[in-house]
Amino acid sequence: MNIYEDLVWRGLIKDSSSPKIEELLTKEKVTFYIGTDPTGDSLHIGHYSSFLISKRLKQAGHNPILLVGGGTGLIGDPRPSAERAMISKEEVLHNFNCLKKQAEDIFGFEVVNNYDWIKDINVLDFLRDYGKYFNVNYMLNKDIVARRLDEGITYTEFSYMILQALDFMYLYETRNCIMQVAGQDQWGNITAGIELIRKKLGKEAYAFTMPLVTKADGTKFGKSEGKAIWLDKNKTSSYELYQFLLNSEDSKVIDYLKTLTFLSREEIEDLEEKVKTQPHLREAQKALAKAVVIDLHGEEEYNKALKITNAFFKGNIKDLNSDELEDALKGFESIQIEDNLNLVDAVVQAKIASSKREAREWIKQGSISVNGEKVTDGEFIVSSEHAITSNKTVVKRGKKNYYVITQ
């Protein structure tokens, strides 16, 4: 398969501006860009698929540019429901520097900042040189704008489309960047850029989008218990990332393998068959988690995540060192209880059991362990002095129900 056929097979092309794109990707070497605004100091797993498309294209000989929108980030891309909160210039600059380093370290992309060319444009030049090329009716028909009309949209948000179009034209003129790649939610902004280049420069530019990665229920992929899954391992540990991917739904895991890994068609089809015939083995989920963690954080971090996973599965958490324990416990919400309680009271106060009677039964049956040791004495004292790490005590009920308590 050539690169275009591979993208189609993986389901990575949603909208395309021209049939010429197949020829450009298979027979030419093009410069293209992807963009993101610095609304946070790390990329998250939702960004990852778009960046992997760029990495695939880079491996095929094309030249990617990552635009981190220090200028557009001060404005805010319109959301479907409400206006984004404004962030300070200092925070935008901090986030830009973090994202620049992250993208260079993980993906090796060249990074540019649209603040560099937007900051010196005064309002009259903006209206004369760019605004006059945009018909308001054309802008109102864009999906993201149309969805906001009933509740209202500010001029600030409305102007975002023009700024993104300006970016495309600037890179077209200065870097011979003839293509933009993005998620499908950016299609309206992308086509605005193509139109600006056509009207102002008389040239043709190109773009394609990829479908948003979603869960089986249609919601966005990339959050666990309401928390974003970050690419920065200091914000989301490799173990948390591994567990998130390991818990992928059977109905979606093959899509994720196509989108988020470089596994071959043969490897993915083999895993697809195993999902059908041996779903309990979770071979596809394990392959997904391994591929993504290694790609983002390296082999050593993958082995660390696997060690923590196996220790928790077997109940051998004492086999973990302090750093591994800290990573393992990041994903747990700590439950505050009184210090020096007997185990029965501690289990009830932590709401692990609903009553003392239930707690005693579980303890007597050997269903409760503390810091990796099975405890059958209800009078055993749970004390902060015995915390396994950072004033945290790990209580396990049954085979895989873990609770983290602090005192």
PLY file of the C-alpha trace (Angstrom):
ply
format ascii 1.0
element vertex 407
property float x
property float y
property float z
element edge 406
property int vertex1
property int vertex2
end_header
0.00 0.00 0.00
1.16 3.54 -0.69
0.73 6.24 1.95
-2.66 7.41 0.67
-4.06 3.87 0.53
-2.75 3.26 4.05
-4.48 6.39 5.36
-7.75 5.34 3.70
-7.51 1.79 5.09
-6.92 3.16 8.57
-9.98 5.39 8.23
-7.89 8.53 8.62
-9.37 10.67 5.84
-12.76 12.26 6.53
-12.94 15.34 4.29
-10.72 16.15 1.33
-10.54 19.41 -0.57
-9.41 17.94 -3.88
-8.93 14.62 -5.70
-5.38 15.84 -6.40
-4.42 15.05 -2.80
-3.88 11.36 -3.60
-1.35 12.23 -6.29
0.35 14.85 -4.11
0.80 12.38 -1.25
1.98 9.48 -3.41
4.04 11.19 -6.11
5.19 14.53 -4.66
6.97 15.76 -1.53
4.84 18.45 0.06
5.15 20.76 3.03
2.05 20.70 5.21
1.05 21.92 8.63
-1.06 20.93 11.59
-2.07 23.39 14.25
-3.00 23.48 17.90
-3.61 26.33 20.32
-1.65 26.45 23.60
-4.66 26.15 25.91
-2.67 23.76 28.13
0.95 22.97 28.87
0.76 19.47 27.35
-0.82 17.74 24.41
-3.35 15.03 25.27
-4.22 11.68 23.73
-6.89 13.35 21.58
-4.12 15.24 19.75
-2.09 12.09 19.25
-3.90 10.68 16.21
-3.49 13.94 14.26
0.17 14.05 15.12
0.60 10.43 14.07
-0.87 11.25 10.66
1.83 13.88 10.36
4.45 11.37 11.46
3.19 8.89 8.85
3.44 11.58 6.16
6.93 12.52 7.37
8.06 8.92 7.04
6.69 8.97 3.48
8.98 11.92 2.67
6.72 14.90 3.32
7.65 17.88 5.49
5.47 18.63 8.54
5.25 21.96 10.35
3.52 22.23 13.71
1.86 25.58 14.28
1.26 26.33 17.96
-1.11 29.27 17.99
0.34 31.80 20.38
-1.76 34.40 18.56
-4.99 32.47 18.01
-4.67 31.06 21.53
-5.25 34.57 22.86
-8.57 34.65 20.96
-9.89 31.12 21.36
-11.41 28.77 18.81
-15.23 28.82 19.05
-16.62 25.87 20.99
-20.03 24.35 20.16
-21.58 25.42 23.47
-19.97 28.53 24.95
-17.10 30.97 24.59
-13.74 29.82 25.89
-12.29 31.56 28.91
-9.54 34.03 28.01
-6.04 33.15 29.19
-3.23 35.59 29.85
-0.35 36.28 27.48
2.04 34.93 30.13
0.16 31.63 30.35
-0.05 31.34 26.56
3.72 31.88 26.28
4.40 29.30 28.99
2.13 26.79 27.30
3.70 27.47 23.90
7.18 26.75 25.23
5.98 23.52 26.87
4.19 22.31 23.73
7.12 23.26 21.50
9.54 21.18 23.57
7.09 18.28 23.81
6.43 18.17 20.07
10.12 18.40 19.23
11.04 15.68 21.74
8.27 13.21 20.86
7.65 13.82 17.17
10.68 15.75 15.92
8.52 18.34 14.15
9.53 21.91 13.37
7.40 24.26 15.50
6.26 27.77 14.59
4.21 30.35 16.50
1.57 32.39 14.68
1.95 35.18 17.24
5.17 36.04 15.37
3.29 37.20 12.26
-0.08 38.19 13.74
1.18 40.52 16.49
2.20 43.38 14.16
-0.98 43.51 12.05
-3.06 46.55 12.99
-6.84 46.48 12.85
-7.12 48.57 9.65
-4.70 46.34 7.75
-6.49 43.28 9.10
-9.84 44.49 7.77
-8.46 45.75 4.44
-6.03 42.92 3.67
-8.02 39.97 4.98
-11.54 40.87 6.13
-12.64 42.04 2.71
-12.12 38.55 1.31
-14.71 37.00 3.63
-18.42 37.13 2.93
-20.38 37.16 6.19
-23.00 34.77 4.77
-20.18 32.35 3.92
-18.90 32.53 7.49
-22.36 32.13 9.02
-22.84 28.89 7.11
-19.79 27.29 8.67
-20.93 24.53 11.02
-19.23 25.72 14.21
-20.58 29.26 13.75
-24.08 28.13 12.76
-24.37 26.02 15.92
-23.67 29.08 18.08
-26.06 31.54 16.46
-29.04 30.77 18.67
-27.20 31.51 21.89
-24.86 34.09 20.40
-21.25 34.31 19.31
-18.87 37.19 19.97
-17.00 39.01 17.22
-13.78 37.79 18.83
-14.76 34.16 18.25
-16.22 35.00 14.85
-12.87 36.43 13.73
-10.97 33.25 14.62
-11.75 31.76 11.21
-10.03 34.68 9.48
-6.95 34.37 11.67
-6.58 30.68 10.89
-7.03 31.39 7.20
-4.34 34.07 7.52
-2.00 31.44 9.03
-2.47 29.11 6.07
-1.77 31.90 3.59
1.30 33.09 5.52
2.84 29.61 5.55
1.89 29.14 1.90
3.75 32.31 0.92
6.78 31.99 3.20
7.30 28.22 3.46
5.64 26.81 0.33
3.24 25.04 2.69
0.47 23.93 0.34
-1.53 21.63 2.60
-3.19 21.61 6.00
-4.13 18.51 8.02
-6.49 18.57 11.01
-9.40 16.98 12.82
-12.81 17.13 11.16
-14.01 19.84 13.55
-11.59 22.25 11.83
-12.97 21.78 8.32
-14.71 25.14 8.23
-11.59 27.02 9.28
-9.41 25.05 6.85
-11.60 25.71 3.82
-11.63 29.39 4.72
-7.84 29.33 4.36
-8.07 27.59 1.00
-10.52 30.27 -0.18
-8.32 33.12 1.05
-5.30 31.72 -0.82
-7.38 31.32 -3.97
-8.89 34.81 -3.81
-5.85 36.78 -2.66
-3.01 34.86 -4.30
-4.78 33.12 -7.17
-3.21 29.81 -6.07
-4.58 26.41 -5.08
-4.04 24.97 -1.61
-5.13 21.62 -0.27
-6.38 20.03 2.93
-7.83 16.92 4.42
-9.25 16.12 7.82
-9.43 12.97 9.89
-12.42 11.75 11.91
-12.39 12.54 15.59
-11.44 9.56 17.73
-14.43 8.57 19.84
-15.63 5.96 22.29
-18.41 3.51 21.41
-21.05 5.92 22.77
-19.83 8.70 20.46
-18.15 10.80 23.16
-14.60 12.03 22.70
-11.79 9.58 23.34
-9.18 10.78 25.83
-10.60 11.06 29.33
-10.64 8.66 32.26
-13.04 9.42 35.11
-13.28 12.99 33.85
-9.52 13.54 33.73
-7.64 14.15 30.49
-5.03 11.62 29.42
-1.94 13.78 28.81
1.10 12.92 26.69
3.36 14.38 29.39
4.28 11.46 31.64
4.58 13.83 34.61
0.86 14.65 34.23
-0.30 11.19 33.18
2.12 8.43 34.11
3.01 5.71 31.63
1.14 3.27 33.88
-2.03 5.41 33.77
-1.73 5.70 30.00
-1.18 1.95 29.70
-4.23 1.21 31.86
-6.40 3.67 29.93
-5.58 1.96 26.64
-5.75 -1.53 28.13
-9.38 -0.79 29.07
-10.37 0.10 25.51
-13.71 -1.29 24.40
-13.64 -4.41 22.22
-15.87 -2.65 19.71
-13.36 0.22 19.27
-9.92 -1.26 19.89
-9.27 -2.21 16.24
-10.13 1.36 15.18
-7.66 2.61 17.79
-4.97 0.23 16.53
-5.41 1.61 13.02
-5.42 5.21 14.19
-2.90 5.24 17.02
-0.22 2.71 16.00
2.12 1.83 13.17
1.22 -1.87 13.31
0.82 -3.34 9.84
-2.46 -4.33 8.24
-1.59 -8.01 8.71
-0.82 -7.53 12.41
-4.03 -5.59 13.03
-6.19 -8.08 11.13
-4.66 -10.90 13.18
-5.53 -9.02 16.38
-9.03 -8.35 15.05
-9.56 -12.09 14.72
-8.39 -12.59 18.32
-10.89 -9.99 19.54
-13.62 -12.10 17.93
-12.39 -15.52 19.09
-10.50 -14.83 22.33
-11.69 -11.46 23.67
-10.85 -12.43 27.27
-7.13 -12.42 26.45
-7.30 -8.71 25.46
-4.43 -9.19 23.03
-5.50 -6.22 20.91
-5.70 -3.93 23.95
-2.27 -5.06 25.12
-0.78 -4.44 21.68
-2.38 -0.97 21.57
-1.13 -0.01 25.02
2.37 -1.30 24.30
2.67 0.51 20.96
1.47 3.88 22.24
3.46 3.89 25.50
6.68 2.91 23.70
6.12 5.50 20.99
5.51 8.28 23.50
7.73 7.37 26.45
10.07 4.57 25.37
10.69 0.91 26.15
11.80 1.50 29.73
8.56 3.28 30.63
6.55 0.51 28.97
8.36 -2.13 31.05
7.69 -0.05 34.16
3.98 0.18 33.33
3.86 -3.57 32.69
5.59 -4.33 35.99
3.10 -2.17 37.92
0.19 -3.77 36.06
1.37 -7.29 36.87
2.06 -6.40 40.52
-1.47 -5.06 40.98
-3.04 -7.98 39.13
-1.23 -10.51 41.33
-1.55 -8.42 44.50
2.24 -8.15 44.87
2.45 -4.38 45.33
5.36 -4.80 47.76
7.44 -5.78 44.73
7.26 -2.15 43.56
9.80 0.49 44.51
8.75 3.92 45.77
8.80 5.58 42.31
6.72 2.78 40.81
4.25 2.99 43.69
3.89 6.74 43.24
3.09 6.22 39.55
0.70 3.40 40.35
-1.27 5.43 42.89
-1.62 8.62 40.84
-4.81 7.35 39.29
-6.51 6.66 42.63
-8.45 9.21 44.63
-7.22 9.19 48.23
-9.82 8.54 50.94
-9.18 10.45 54.18
-9.87 8.53 57.41
-8.89 8.85 61.07
-5.49 7.59 62.16
-4.94 4.45 64.25
-8.31 2.81 63.55
-8.78 -0.93 63.73
-9.24 -2.55 60.33
-13.01 -3.03 60.72
-13.57 0.67 61.45
-11.08 1.74 58.78
-12.85 -0.30 56.09
-16.22 1.14 57.08
-15.01 4.74 57.38
-13.38 4.48 53.95
-16.75 3.23 52.62
-15.15 0.03 51.38
-17.76 -1.87 53.37
-21.26 -0.63 54.15
-21.29 -1.93 57.73
-19.08 -3.37 60.45
-20.76 -6.73 59.99
-19.88 -6.77 56.29
-16.33 -5.63 57.07
-15.83 -8.42 59.63
-17.10 -11.04 57.18
-14.71 -9.90 54.45
-11.77 -9.78 56.85
-12.54 -13.21 58.28
-12.81 -14.66 54.75
-9.38 -13.26 53.85
-10.80 -10.84 51.29
-8.98 -7.78 52.68
-5.28 -7.01 52.29
-3.33 -3.99 53.53
-0.26 -2.85 51.63
-0.06 -6.19 49.87
-0.48 -8.36 52.98
-3.68 -10.34 53.66
-5.12 -9.43 57.08
-7.67 -11.65 58.87
-7.65 -9.85 62.23
-10.32 -7.16 62.49
-8.42 -5.53 65.37
-5.37 -4.92 63.20
-4.48 -1.21 63.55
-4.32 0.83 60.36
-1.81 3.56 61.13
-0.10 6.29 59.16
3.17 4.92 60.54
2.67 1.88 58.32
1.89 3.86 55.16
3.51 2.29 52.13
4.39 5.58 50.41
3.72 9.31 50.88
1.34 8.74 53.83
-0.76 6.41 51.67
-2.05 2.97 52.63
-3.37 0.60 49.98
-6.33 -1.60 50.88
-7.47 -4.32 48.49
-10.84 -6.04 48.60
-11.20 -9.21 46.61
-9.06 -9.74 43.53
-8.92 -6.28 41.97
-10.71 -3.63 44.05
-8.06 -1.19 45.31
-8.53 1.78 47.64
-5.97 4.34 48.71
-6.42 5.84 52.18
-4.58 8.63 53.93
-4.62 9.44 57.66
0 1
1 2
2 3
3 4
4 5
5 6
6 7
7 8
8 9
9 10
10 11
11 12
12 13
13 14
14 15
15 16
16 17
17 18
18 19
19 20
20 21
21 22
22 23
23 24
24 25
25 26
26 27
27 28
28 29
29 30
30 31
31 32
32 33
33 34
34 35
35 36
36 37
37 38
38 39
39 40
40 41
41 42
42 43
43 44
44 45
45 46
46 47
47 48
48 49
49 50
50 51
51 52
52 53
53 54
54 55
55 56
56 57
57 58
58 59
59 60
60 61
61 62
62 63
63 64
64 65
65 66
66 67
67 68
68 69
69 70
70 71
71 72
72 73
73 74
74 75
75 76
76 77
77 78
78 79
79 80
80 81
81 82
82 83
83 84
84 85
85 86
86 87
87 88
88 89
89 90
90 91
91 92
92 93
93 94
94 95
95 96
96 97
97 98
98 99
99 100
100 101
101 102
102 103
103 104
104 105
105 106
106 107
107 108
108 109
109 110
110 111
111 112
112 113
113 114
114 115
115 116
116 117
117 118
118 119
119 120
120 121
121 122
122 123
123 124
124 125
125 126
126 127
127 128
128 129
129 130
130 131
131 132
132 133
133 134
134 135
135 136
136 137
137 138
138 139
139 140
140 141
141 142
142 143
143 144
144 145
145 146
146 147
147 148
148 149
149 150
150 151
151 152
152 153
153 154
154 155
155 156
156 157
157 158
158 159
159 160
160 161
161 162
162 163
163 164
164 165
165 166
166 167
167 168
168 169
169 170
170 171
171 172
172 173
173 174
174 175
175 176
176 177
177 178
178 179
179 180
180 181
181 182
182 183
183 184
184 185
185 186
186 187
187 188
188 189
189 190
190 191
191 192
192 193
193 194
194 195
195 196
196 197
197 198
198 199
199 200
200 201
201 202
202 203
203 204
204 205
205 206
206 207
207 208
208 209
209 210
210 211
211 212
212 213
213 214
214 215
215 216
216 217
217 218
218 219
219 220
220 221
221 222
222 223
223 224
224 225
225 226
226 227
227 228
228 229
229 230
230 231
231 232
232 233
233 234
234 235
235 236
236 237
237 238
238 239
239 240
240 241
241 242
242 243
243 244
244 245
245 246
246 247
247 248
248 249
249 250
250 251
251 252
252 253
253 254
254 255
255 256
256 257
257 258
258 259
259 260
260 261
261 262
262 263
263 264
264 265
265 266
266 267
267 268
268 269
269 270
270 271
271 272
272 273
273 274
274 275
275 276
276 277
277 278
278 279
279 280
280 281
281 282
282 283
283 284
284 285
285 286
286 287
287 288
288 289
289 290
290 291
291 292
292 293
293 294
294 295
295 296
296 297
297 298
298 299
299 300
300 301
301 302
302 303
303 304
304 305
305 306
306 307
307 308
308 309
309 310
310 311
311 312
312 313
313 314
314 315
315 316
316 317
317 318
318 319
319 320
320 321
321 322
322 323
323 324
324 325
325 326
326 327
327 328
328 329
329 330
330 331
331 332
332 333
333 334
334 335
335 336
336 337
337 338
338 339
339 340
340 341
341 342
342 343
343 344
344 345
345 346
346 347
347 348
348 349
349 350
350 351
351 352
352 353
353 354
354 355
355 356
356 357
357 358
358 359
359 360
360 361
361 362
362 363
363 364
364 365
365 366
366 367
367 368
368 369
369 370
370 371
371 372
372 373
373 374
374 375
375 376
376 377
377 378
378 379
379 380
380 381
381 382
382 383
383 384
384 385
385 386
386 387
387 388
388 389
389 390
390 391
391 392
392 393
393 394
394 395
395 396
396 397
397 398
398 399
399 400
400 401
401 402
402 403
403 404
404 405
405 406
